[in-house]
Amino acid sequence: MPRGADTPRGAGTPRARWLVPLLVALAVVAVTAGVLAARVPGGAEAAGTGVPGGPTPAAEPTGPTPAPGAPEVPQPVTPTCSPLGLLVTAGPVDAGLGHRGVVVTVTNCGDAPRDVTGYAGVEVLDGTGRPMPFTVAHESSYTVIDPGPAPLVLQPGQSAVTGVSWSATVTDGGLTEGQALRVVPVPGDPGQVLPVWVDAGTTGEIAVAAWATELAR
């Protein structure tokens, strides 16, 4: 057999020895570039960052979303001096053995004496700010003693108190739960709304004591 008959033509030449590794290197470069291009999102290369961008963060919520149809709690009136020079505030609700009581204070914030003799006008409001059909009794209760009306004049800066009380007893009928109290300290003065939750069970009744310099014990 003639010499070189089994060797492909040109396989042993210098050009063949360097051409094959060069083609292999070019193929590796092309595959690597394709993989990188698939990993970098559109726009990252143009921006020069080369870092894949993450998802756009969601906007922070501005506050809780009320449930559909949920009643709105009446907003309390900002404590200010009324046209007759009286300011009404409420303390925390005192609870025990199914009974509730809250101390309501009236302060003479004007510049002249003010007669507050008698009982405050008190209404229980629902979640929309409308009066509820509560019975109001001027009498003592389990948590509050009614001293009865007595002459009482407040000098500027002086205060008087009353107690508003109710029972959380549940028997028959629908629940009567008020979301606020509207208090008229003396006839002719605007009502002032106080954020007091009245969980009166099924009684539908509150008791209001007369204004006094201090609660009767």
PyRosetta script that sets phi, psi and omega in degrees:
from pyrosetta import init, pose_from_sequence

init()
pose = pose_from_sequence("MPRGADTPRGAGTPRARWLVPLLVALAVVAVTAGVLAARVPGGAEAAGTGVPGGPTPAAEPTGPTPAPGAPEVPQPVTPTCSPLGLLVTAGPVDAGLGHRGVVVTVTNCGDAPRDVTGYAGVEVLDGTGRPMPFTVAHESSYTVIDPGPAPLVLQPGQSAVTGVSWSATVTDGGLTEGQALRVVPVPGDPGQVLPVWVDAGTTGEIAVAAWATELAR")
pose.set_psi(1, 135.4)
pose.set_omega(1, -179.0)
pose.set_phi(2, -63.9)
pose.set_psi(2, 148.6)
pose.set_omega(2, -178.9)
pose.set_phi(3, -62.7)
pose.set_psi(3, 129.2)
pose.set_omega(3, 176.4)
pose.set_phi(4, 85.1)
pose.set_psi(4, 9.1)
pose.set_omega(4, -177.4)
pose.set_phi(5, -66.8)
pose.set_psi(5, -30.4)
pose.set_omega(5, -178.2)
pose.set_phi(6, -90.2)
pose.set_psi(6, -5.0)
pose.set_omega(6, -177.6)
pose.set_phi(7, -93.7)
pose.set_psi(7, 126.5)
pose.set_omega(7, -179.6)
pose.set_phi(8, -59.6)
pose.set_psi(8, 148.2)
pose.set_omega(8, -175.6)
pose.set_phi(9, -64.4)
pose.set_psi(9, 124.4)
pose.set_omega(9, 176.0)
pose.set_phi(10, 86.1)
pose.set_psi(10, -2.9)
pose.set_omega(10, -176.2)
pose.set_phi(11, -66.5)
pose.set_psi(11, -27.6)
pose.set_omega(11, -177.3)
pose.set_phi(12, -98.4)
pose.set_psi(12, 5.0)
pose.set_omega(12, -178.1)
pose.set_phi(13, -77.4)
pose.set_psi(13, 158.7)
pose.set_omega(13, 177.9)
pose.set_phi(14, -60.0)
pose.set_psi(14, -37.8)
pose.set_omega(14, -179.3)
pose.set_phi(15, -61.9)
pose.set_psi(15, -40.9)
pose.set_omega(15, -179.0)
pose.set_phi(16, -65.5)
pose.set_psi(16, -35.1)
pose.set_omega(16, -177.8)
pose.set_phi(17, -66.2)
pose.set_psi(17, -34.1)
pose.set_omega(17, -180.0)
pose.set_phi(18, -98.3)
pose.set_psi(18, -16.7)
pose.set_omega(18, -177.8)
pose.set_phi(19, -72.4)
pose.set_psi(19, -39.2)
pose.set_omega(19, -177.8)
pose.set_phi(20, -65.0)
pose.set_psi(20, -49.4)
pose.set_omega(20, 176.8)
pose.set_phi(21, -60.7)
pose.set_psi(21, -33.2)
pose.set_omega(21, -179.8)
pose.set_phi(22, -65.2)
pose.set_psi(22, -42.0)
pose.set_omega(22, 179.2)
pose.set_phi(23, -64.8)
pose.set_psi(23, -38.3)
pose.set_omega(23, 179.0)
pose.set_phi(24, -64.5)
pose.set_psi(24, -42.3)
pose.set_omega(24, 179.8)
pose.set_phi(25, -64.0)
pose.set_psi(25, -41.8)
pose.set_omega(25, 178.4)
pose.set_phi(26, -63.0)
pose.set_psi(26, -36.8)
pose.set_omega(26, 179.0)
pose.set_phi(27, -66.6)
pose.set_psi(27, -40.6)
pose.set_omega(27, 178.8)
pose.set_phi(28, -63.6)
pose.set_psi(28, -43.2)
pose.set_omega(28, 179.1)
pose.set_phi(29, -61.4)
pose.set_psi(29, -42.0)
pose.set_omega(29, -178.9)
pose.set_phi(30, -64.3)
pose.set_psi(30, -41.5)
pose.set_omega(30, -179.9)
pose.set_phi(31, -66.3)
pose.set_psi(31, -42.9)
pose.set_omega(31, 179.5)
pose.set_phi(32, -62.3)
pose.set_psi(32, -42.8)
pose.set_omega(32, 179.3)
pose.set_phi(33, -62.9)
pose.set_psi(33, -38.1)
pose.set_omega(33, 179.2)
pose.set_phi(34, -65.8)
pose.set_psi(34, -38.7)
pose.set_omega(34, 179.5)
pose.set_phi(35, -65.8)
pose.set_psi(35, -44.2)
pose.set_omega(35, 179.3)
pose.set_phi(36, -64.0)
pose.set_psi(36, -39.5)
pose.set_omega(36, 179.6)
pose.set_phi(37, -64.1)
pose.set_psi(37, -33.0)
pose.set_omega(37, 179.7)
pose.set_phi(38, -72.2)
pose.set_psi(38, -27.1)
pose.set_omega(38, -177.5)
pose.set_phi(39, -85.3)
pose.set_psi(39, -28.9)
pose.set_omega(39, -177.4)
pose.set_phi(40, -86.7)
pose.set_psi(40, 122.0)
pose.set_omega(40, -179.8)
pose.set_phi(41, -69.3)
pose.set_psi(41, 160.4)
pose.set_omega(41, 179.8)
pose.set_phi(42, -58.8)
pose.set_psi(42, 133.8)
pose.set_omega(42, 177.4)
pose.set_phi(43, 98.4)
pose.set_psi(43, -24.1)
pose.set_omega(43, -178.1)
pose.set_phi(44, -70.1)
pose.set_psi(44, -40.4)
pose.set_omega(44, 179.4)
pose.set_phi(45, -66.0)
pose.set_psi(45, -40.1)
pose.set_omega(45, -178.6)
pose.set_phi(46, -66.1)
pose.set_psi(46, -32.1)
pose.set_omega(46, -179.9)
pose.set_phi(47, -79.0)
pose.set_psi(47, -12.6)
pose.set_omega(47, 177.4)
pose.set_phi(48, 81.8)
pose.set_psi(48, 10.8)
pose.set_omega(48, -178.8)
pose.set_phi(49, -86.8)
pose.set_psi(49, -42.4)
pose.set_omega(49, -178.0)
pose.set_phi(50, 72.5)
pose.set_psi(50, 7.4)
pose.set_omega(50, -178.9)
pose.set_phi(51, -108.1)
pose.set_psi(51, 124.5)
pose.set_omega(51, 179.4)
pose.set_phi(52, -57.4)
pose.set_psi(52, 137.4)
pose.set_omega(52, 179.0)
pose.set_phi(53, -84.5)
pose.set_psi(53, 143.9)
pose.set_omega(53, 178.7)
pose.set_phi(54, -87.5)
pose.set_psi(54, 177.1)
pose.set_omega(54, 178.4)
pose.set_phi(55, -68.3)
pose.set_psi(55, 150.1)
pose.set_omega(55, 178.8)
pose.set_phi(56, -68.2)
pose.set_psi(56, 124.5)
pose.set_omega(56, -178.1)
pose.set_phi(57, -63.7)
pose.set_psi(57, 145.0)
pose.set_omega(57, 179.3)
pose.set_phi(58, -72.0)
pose.set_psi(58, 150.8)
pose.set_omega(58, 179.9)
pose.set_phi(59, -67.6)
pose.set_psi(59, 140.9)
pose.set_omega(59, 178.9)
pose.set_phi(60, -66.6)
pose.set_psi(60, 137.6)
pose.set_omega(60, 178.0)
pose.set_phi(61, -66.1)
pose.set_psi(61, 145.5)
pose.set_omega(61, -178.9)
pose.set_phi(62, -86.9)
pose.set_psi(62, -11.2)
pose.set_omega(62, 179.7)
pose.set_phi(63, 163.9)
pose.set_psi(63, 169.2)
pose.set_omega(63, -179.3)
pose.set_phi(64, -65.9)
pose.set_psi(64, 142.8)
pose.set_omega(64, 177.6)
pose.set_phi(65, -91.5)
pose.set_psi(65, 120.8)
pose.set_omega(65, -177.9)
pose.set_phi(66, -65.4)
pose.set_psi(66, 147.2)
pose.set_omega(66, 178.6)
pose.set_phi(67, -64.7)
pose.set_psi(67, 142.7)
pose.set_omega(67, 179.3)
pose.set_phi(68, -57.2)
pose.set_psi(68, 130.6)
pose.set_omega(68, 178.2)
pose.set_phi(69, 82.5)
pose.set_psi(69, -0.6)
pose.set_omega(69, -179.7)
pose.set_phi(70, -70.7)
pose.set_psi(70, 137.7)
pose.set_omega(70, -178.8)
pose.set_phi(71, -69.4)
pose.set_psi(71, 148.0)
pose.set_omega(71, 176.3)
pose.set_phi(72, -90.1)
pose.set_psi(72, 134.9)
pose.set_omega(72, 179.1)
pose.set_phi(73, -76.6)
pose.set_psi(73, 132.8)
pose.set_omega(73, 179.8)
pose.set_phi(74, -58.2)
pose.set_psi(74, 134.0)
pose.set_omega(74, 179.1)
pose.set_phi(75, -78.0)
pose.set_psi(75, 130.3)
pose.set_omega(75, 179.8)
pose.set_phi(76, -66.8)
pose.set_psi(76, 149.2)
pose.set_omega(76, 176.3)
pose.set_phi(77, -69.8)
pose.set_psi(77, 134.3)
pose.set_omega(77, 177.6)
pose.set_phi(78, -60.1)
pose.set_psi(78, 127.0)
pose.set_omega(78, -177.1)
pose.set_phi(79, -57.3)
pose.set_psi(79, 110.0)
pose.set_omega(79, 177.5)
pose.set_phi(80, -140.9)
pose.set_psi(80, 162.6)
pose.set_omega(80, 178.6)
pose.set_phi(81, -71.3)
pose.set_psi(81, 129.8)
pose.set_omega(81, 179.8)
pose.set_phi(82, -75.0)
pose.set_psi(82, 170.0)
pose.set_omega(82, 177.9)
pose.set_phi(83, -57.2)
pose.set_psi(83, -26.7)
pose.set_omega(83, 178.5)
pose.set_phi(84, -93.1)
pose.set_psi(84, 6.7)
pose.set_omega(84, 177.0)
pose.set_phi(85, 79.7)
pose.set_psi(85, 35.1)
pose.set_omega(85, -179.4)
pose.set_phi(86, -127.5)
pose.set_psi(86, 140.9)
pose.set_omega(86, 179.6)
pose.set_phi(87, -123.6)
pose.set_psi(87, 129.9)
pose.set_omega(87, -177.1)
pose.set_phi(88, -114.9)
pose.set_psi(88, 133.9)
pose.set_omega(88, 176.5)
pose.set_phi(89, -136.5)
pose.set_psi(89, 164.4)
pose.set_omega(89, 179.9)
pose.set_phi(90, -130.4)
pose.set_psi(90, 143.8)
pose.set_omega(90, 175.2)
pose.set_phi(91, -89.6)
pose.set_psi(91, -171.7)
pose.set_omega(91, 177.7)
pose.set_phi(92, -71.4)
pose.set_psi(92, 156.4)
pose.set_omega(92, 178.0)
pose.set_phi(93, -79.0)
pose.set_psi(93, 129.1)
pose.set_omega(93, 177.2)
pose.set_phi(94, -96.2)
pose.set_psi(94, 125.2)
pose.set_omega(94, -175.9)
pose.set_phi(95, -122.3)
pose.set_psi(95, 142.9)
pose.set_omega(95, 175.7)
pose.set_phi(96, -174.7)
pose.set_psi(96, 132.2)
pose.set_omega(96, 177.0)
pose.set_phi(97, 53.8)
pose.set_psi(97, 38.3)
pose.set_omega(97, 176.9)
pose.set_phi(98, 80.5)
pose.set_psi(98, 6.6)
pose.set_omega(98, 179.9)
pose.set_phi(99, -114.4)
pose.set_psi(99, 151.7)
pose.set_omega(99, -178.3)
pose.set_phi(100, -131.8)
pose.set_psi(100, 150.2)
pose.set_omega(100, 176.2)
pose.set_phi(101, -155.0)
pose.set_psi(101, 144.4)
pose.set_omega(101, 178.5)
pose.set_phi(102, -136.4)
pose.set_psi(102, 138.2)
pose.set_omega(102, 178.8)
pose.set_phi(103, -91.0)
pose.set_psi(103, 126.1)
pose.set_omega(103, 177.1)
pose.set_phi(104, -109.8)
pose.set_psi(104, 131.5)
pose.set_omega(104, -176.6)
pose.set_phi(105, -115.3)
pose.set_psi(105, 137.1)
pose.set_omega(105, 173.4)
pose.set_phi(106, -116.8)
pose.set_psi(106, 132.9)
pose.set_omega(106, -178.1)
pose.set_phi(107, -123.0)
pose.set_psi(107, 136.2)
pose.set_omega(107, 175.5)
pose.set_phi(108, -78.8)
pose.set_psi(108, 101.6)
pose.set_omega(108, -179.2)
pose.set_phi(109, -99.7)
pose.set_psi(109, 10.8)
pose.set_omega(109, 179.3)
pose.set_phi(110, -94.3)
pose.set_psi(110, -163.1)
pose.set_omega(110, -177.9)
pose.set_phi(111, -118.7)
pose.set_psi(111, 19.5)
pose.set_omega(111, 179.4)
pose.set_phi(112, -143.7)
pose.set_psi(112, 156.6)
pose.set_omega(112, 178.0)
pose.set_phi(113, -60.5)
pose.set_psi(113, 149.5)
pose.set_omega(113, -179.2)
pose.set_phi(114, -136.0)
pose.set_psi(114, 127.1)
pose.set_omega(114, 178.6)
pose.set_phi(115, -83.7)
pose.set_psi(115, 121.5)
pose.set_omega(115, 178.8)
pose.set_phi(116, -120.5)
pose.set_psi(116, 26.2)
pose.set_omega(116, -178.6)
pose.set_phi(117, -58.9)
pose.set_psi(117, 136.0)
pose.set_omega(117, 174.7)
pose.set_phi(118, 107.8)
pose.set_psi(118, -149.4)
pose.set_omega(118, -174.6)
pose.set_phi(119, -112.0)
pose.set_psi(119, 145.4)
pose.set_omega(119, 172.7)
pose.set_phi(120, -76.0)
pose.set_psi(120, 150.1)
pose.set_omega(120, 171.5)
pose.set_phi(121, -83.7)
pose.set_psi(121, 123.6)
pose.set_omega(121, -175.5)
pose.set_phi(122, -126.5)
pose.set_psi(122, 131.0)
pose.set_omega(122, 174.6)
pose.set_phi(123, -125.1)
pose.set_psi(123, 145.9)
pose.set_omega(123, 173.5)
pose.set_phi(124, -97.1)
pose.set_psi(124, 129.6)
pose.set_omega(124, -177.2)
pose.set_phi(125, -106.9)
pose.set_psi(125, 147.3)
pose.set_omega(125, 175.4)
pose.set_phi(126, -87.1)
pose.set_psi(126, -170.8)
pose.set_omega(126, -176.6)
pose.set_phi(127, -66.1)
pose.set_psi(127, -17.0)
pose.set_omega(127, 178.7)
pose.set_phi(128, -99.5)
pose.set_psi(128, 1.2)
pose.set_omega(128, 179.8)
pose.set_phi(129, 89.0)
pose.set_psi(129, 9.7)
pose.set_omega(129, 179.0)
pose.set_phi(130, -94.5)
pose.set_psi(130, 145.0)
pose.set_omega(130, 179.4)
pose.set_phi(131, -62.1)
pose.set_psi(131, 140.4)
pose.set_omega(131, 176.6)
pose.set_phi(132, -98.8)
pose.set_psi(132, 155.1)
pose.set_omega(132, -177.2)
pose.set_phi(133, -76.6)
pose.set_psi(133, 65.0)
pose.set_omega(133, 177.1)
pose.set_phi(134, -90.9)
pose.set_psi(134, 145.6)
pose.set_omega(134, 170.9)
pose.set_phi(135, -87.1)
pose.set_psi(135, 131.4)
pose.set_omega(135, 179.8)
pose.set_phi(136, -109.6)
pose.set_psi(136, 121.3)
pose.set_omega(136, -179.4)
pose.set_phi(137, -112.3)
pose.set_psi(137, 136.1)
pose.set_omega(137, 174.8)
pose.set_phi(138, -96.5)
pose.set_psi(138, 88.2)
pose.set_omega(138, -175.0)
pose.set_phi(139, -164.3)
pose.set_psi(139, 171.6)
pose.set_omega(139, 176.7)
pose.set_phi(140, -77.6)
pose.set_psi(140, 159.5)
pose.set_omega(140, 178.5)
pose.set_phi(141, -138.9)
pose.set_psi(141, -173.2)
pose.set_omega(141, -179.7)
pose.set_phi(142, -62.1)
pose.set_psi(142, -33.5)
pose.set_omega(142, -175.1)
pose.set_phi(143, -105.9)
pose.set_psi(143, -16.9)
pose.set_omega(143, -175.0)
pose.set_phi(144, -132.5)
pose.set_psi(144, 135.1)
pose.set_omega(144, 174.3)
pose.set_phi(145, -100.8)
pose.set_psi(145, 127.2)
pose.set_omega(145, 178.5)
pose.set_phi(146, -88.5)
pose.set_psi(146, 115.3)
pose.set_omega(146, -179.8)
pose.set_phi(147, -75.7)
pose.set_psi(147, -11.0)
pose.set_omega(147, -175.6)
pose.set_phi(148, 84.1)
pose.set_psi(148, 156.0)
pose.set_omega(148, -177.5)
pose.set_phi(149, -68.2)
pose.set_psi(149, 137.0)
pose.set_omega(149, 177.0)
pose.set_phi(150, -144.7)
pose.set_psi(150, 148.2)
pose.set_omega(150, -179.5)
pose.set_phi(151, -52.6)
pose.set_psi(151, 128.1)
pose.set_omega(151, -177.3)
pose.set_phi(152, -146.9)
pose.set_psi(152, 114.6)
pose.set_omega(152, 178.0)
pose.set_phi(153, -117.0)
pose.set_psi(153, 126.5)
pose.set_omega(153, 179.5)
pose.set_phi(154, -97.2)
pose.set_psi(154, 127.4)
pose.set_omega(154, 171.8)
pose.set_phi(155, -80.3)
pose.set_psi(155, 160.0)
pose.set_omega(155, 178.6)
pose.set_phi(156, -50.9)
pose.set_psi(156, 127.4)
pose.set_omega(156, -179.5)
pose.set_phi(157, 93.3)
pose.set_psi(157, -15.0)
pose.set_omega(157, -179.8)
pose.set_phi(158, -83.5)
pose.set_psi(158, 158.1)
pose.set_omega(158, -177.5)
pose.set_phi(159, -130.5)
pose.set_psi(159, 160.2)
pose.set_omega(159, 172.6)
pose.set_phi(160, -135.9)
pose.set_psi(160, 161.4)
pose.set_omega(160, -177.0)
pose.set_phi(161, -130.8)
pose.set_psi(161, 157.9)
pose.set_omega(161, 170.3)
pose.set_phi(162, -142.5)
pose.set_psi(162, 162.4)
pose.set_omega(162, 176.6)
pose.set_phi(163, -116.1)
pose.set_psi(163, 133.0)
pose.set_omega(163, 174.1)
pose.set_phi(164, -111.8)
pose.set_psi(164, 125.8)
pose.set_omega(164, -174.0)
pose.set_phi(165, -135.9)
pose.set_psi(165, 161.4)
pose.set_omega(165, 178.8)
pose.set_phi(166, -161.2)
pose.set_psi(166, 171.0)
pose.set_omega(166, 178.3)
pose.set_phi(167, -114.5)
pose.set_psi(167, 141.9)
pose.set_omega(167, 179.3)
pose.set_phi(168, -94.8)
pose.set_psi(168, 19.9)
pose.set_omega(168, -178.1)
pose.set_phi(169, -61.7)
pose.set_psi(169, 136.9)
pose.set_omega(169, 177.9)
pose.set_phi(170, -118.4)
pose.set_psi(170, 118.1)
pose.set_omega(170, 175.9)
pose.set_phi(171, -125.7)
pose.set_psi(171, -106.8)
pose.set_omega(171, 178.5)
pose.set_phi(172, -105.7)
pose.set_psi(172, 155.6)
pose.set_omega(172, 177.8)
pose.set_phi(173, 98.5)
pose.set_psi(173, 178.3)
pose.set_omega(173, -177.5)
pose.set_phi(174, -83.1)
pose.set_psi(174, 154.7)
pose.set_omega(174, 178.6)
pose.set_phi(175, -68.5)
pose.set_psi(175, 143.5)
pose.set_omega(175, 176.9)
pose.set_phi(176, -119.2)
pose.set_psi(176, 95.9)
pose.set_omega(176, -178.3)
pose.set_phi(177, -118.3)
pose.set_psi(177, 110.2)
pose.set_omega(177, 177.2)
pose.set_phi(178, -89.4)
pose.set_psi(178, 154.5)
pose.set_omega(178, -178.0)
pose.set_phi(179, -104.0)
pose.set_psi(179, -11.1)
pose.set_omega(179, -177.7)
pose.set_phi(180, -165.7)
pose.set_psi(180, 164.5)
pose.set_omega(180, 174.3)
pose.set_phi(181, -116.6)
pose.set_psi(181, 138.3)
pose.set_omega(181, 170.0)
pose.set_phi(182, -107.1)
pose.set_psi(182, 120.4)
pose.set_omega(182, -174.6)
pose.set_phi(183, -115.2)
pose.set_psi(183, 124.6)
pose.set_omega(183, 173.0)
pose.set_phi(184, -104.7)
pose.set_psi(184, 105.7)
pose.set_omega(184, -172.8)
pose.set_phi(185, -63.0)
pose.set_psi(185, -40.7)
pose.set_omega(185, 176.6)
pose.set_phi(186, -141.5)
pose.set_psi(186, 153.6)
pose.set_omega(186, 179.2)
pose.set_phi(187, -56.1)
pose.set_psi(187, 137.8)
pose.set_omega(187, 179.3)
pose.set_phi(188, 93.4)
pose.set_psi(188, -12.1)
pose.set_omega(188, 178.6)
pose.set_phi(189, -93.1)
pose.set_psi(189, 146.8)
pose.set_omega(189, 178.8)
pose.set_phi(190, -64.9)
pose.set_psi(190, 148.9)
pose.set_omega(190, 175.8)
pose.set_phi(191, -72.4)
pose.set_psi(191, 142.0)
pose.set_omega(191, 178.2)
pose.set_phi(192, -114.5)
pose.set_psi(192, 128.7)
pose.set_omega(192, -173.7)
pose.set_phi(193, -88.4)
pose.set_psi(193, 129.0)
pose.set_omega(193, 179.9)
pose.set_phi(194, -117.1)
pose.set_psi(194, 131.2)
pose.set_omega(194, -177.8)
pose.set_phi(195, -76.3)
pose.set_psi(195, 80.1)
pose.set_omega(195, -179.5)
pose.set_phi(196, -119.6)
pose.set_psi(196, 124.2)
pose.set_omega(196, 177.7)
pose.set_phi(197, -84.4)
pose.set_psi(197, 120.8)
pose.set_omega(197, -177.4)
pose.set_phi(198, -106.2)
pose.set_psi(198, 93.2)
pose.set_omega(198, 179.7)
pose.set_phi(199, -91.8)
pose.set_psi(199, 78.5)
pose.set_omega(199, -172.8)
pose.set_phi(200, -88.4)
pose.set_psi(200, 23.0)
pose.set_omega(200, 177.8)
pose.set_phi(201, 54.2)
pose.set_psi(201, -126.6)
pose.set_omega(201, 177.2)
pose.set_phi(202, -111.1)
pose.set_psi(202, 14.9)
pose.set_omega(202, -174.8)
pose.set_phi(203, -78.2)
pose.set_psi(203, -40.0)
pose.set_omega(203, -178.6)
pose.set_phi(204, 62.5)
pose.set_psi(204, 35.6)
pose.set_omega(204, -176.4)
pose.set_phi(205, -144.5)
pose.set_psi(205, 142.5)
pose.set_omega(205, 173.0)
pose.set_phi(206, -129.6)
pose.set_psi(206, 156.0)
pose.set_omega(206, 176.3)
pose.set_phi(207, -116.4)
pose.set_psi(207, 137.1)
pose.set_omega(207, -179.2)
pose.set_phi(208, -124.3)
pose.set_psi(208, 128.5)
pose.set_omega(208, 178.0)
pose.set_phi(209, -90.4)
pose.set_psi(209, 164.4)
pose.set_omega(209, 179.3)
pose.set_phi(210, -75.5)
pose.set_psi(210, 155.8)
pose.set_omega(210, 175.5)
pose.set_phi(211, -61.8)
pose.set_psi(211, 138.3)
pose.set_omega(211, 177.9)
pose.set_phi(212, -150.9)
pose.set_psi(212, 163.0)
pose.set_omega(212, 179.8)
pose.set_phi(213, -69.4)
pose.set_psi(213, -24.1)
pose.set_omega(213, 174.9)
pose.set_phi(214, -155.1)
pose.set_psi(214, 160.4)
pose.set_omega(214, -178.7)
pose.set_phi(215, -69.0)
pose.set_psi(215, 139.3)
pose.set_omega(215, 177.2)
pose.set_phi(216, -72.6)
pose.set_psi(216, 141.1)
pose.set_omega(216, -178.6)
pose.set_phi(217, -113.6)
pose.dump_pdb("model.pdb")
